[in-house]
Amino acid sequence: MTLPALNLVELHLDQQDRPVPTEVVADVRYLIRAEIDADILCRLLNQFALQGHVPAEVESSRQEDSLDIALRVNTLPRYRVEVIAQRMRSMVSVCSVDLHVHGAETVLSAT
C-alpha cells in the first residue's frame, strides 16, 4: 500500500489581512494583592521573564495575611500589558491586580 502524495497549499495573505500589533512601549505599574505564598513572587516575575522583560522596579511588603506587590515595567508593548495582568489574575493566590499605565487617565482594575 502506498500513501498518496502530499501537496502543500500556499496561502497568500495581503498585508492588510495580518494583525500587526503596535509596538508602543508602555510604562506600567502593576499593583498586586496576593495571599502569602512562598513562590508567588517567582510566579509573578515569570510572567515577564517568559516575554523577555525585566521589571524596572519590584517592591513587596508583607501584611498580616497578604502580600502587597508593586511591579513597574517600562519595556512592555502596550498590547501585552492587559494580557499579563489577566494571567496574573488567574493565579490561585492572587486576590487583585490593578494597572496604572503612565499617560493613561484611568486605572484598570479587577479582583
N, C-alpha and C positions, 0 to 999 in steps of 0.2 A: 504494500500500500504506500503510495506516495502522497505527500502533502501538497496542496495547491500552492502555487507561487504567491508570495505576499507582494502587494503593490502599495507603495507609500502614497498617500494622498497629500498633496501640497495645498495648504491654505494660505491665501494671501490676504493679509489684513491691511486695510488702509490706515494711515497714521491716525485718523480720527477715531477708529474703532478700538484703539488700545487705550486703556485707562492709564494715564500718566499722572501720579500724584505730584503736587507741587513740593518742591524741596525747601520751603520756607522753614528756617530753623526757629524753634520756639524756645524761649527761656521760661521754664515751667517749674513750679514748686508743688510737689505732692505732699499733702498733709494727711498722715495715716494714723488711725487709731486701731490698735490690734490687741488681742488677748496676749498675755505673757506666754511666749513660746520660745524655746531655746534656739530654733533655727529660722524665726520669722525674718530677721534682718537679711540672712543669706538668701532666702527665697524672694524677698522683695528686690534686692540688688541683682539677683539673677535675671529678672525681667529686663534690665538694661544691658547686662553682660551678653545675653543672647542676641541682642541687636548691635553689639559692638560699641556701646556707650558707657562712659564712666561718669557718675554723678559729680558735679562740681562741689556740692556740699551734702553731708549726711549728718543729721543730728537726731539723737534718740534720748528720751527720758522716761524712766520707769515711774509710773504712778502706783497706787496701791494694787490695783488689779488689771492694769493695762499698760501698754507702751504707746507713747506719742512719738511718732517718727516723722521727720521732715527731710525730704529729698529734693534737691534742686539740680536740674539737668538743663544745660543750655546748648545741647548738641542734637536734640531730637527734631526730626522733621515734624511739622505741625500735625500731619495726618496720623502719626504714631502715638501722640500724646494720650488721646482717649482710649486707644486700643490697649495700651499698657495699663491705664487706670482700670479698665474693665477686667483685665486679667488679675490685677491685684484684688479687686472687689470679690472675685470668685474664689479667693483663697479662704479656707475654712476659718482661720483665726483672725482674719481682717474684719473689723467692725465697720469702718468707714474710710473713704478716700475722698479728699477734697482737692481740687485742682485750682491753682492760681497761675494763670498764664499772663506773663508780662505783656502789657499792652492791651490786654482784653479788659473789657469793662465789667464782665460778670465772673463769678466764681462757679465752677462746675462742681457739683457736689452730689454724692449718693451714699447711701448707707448699705 
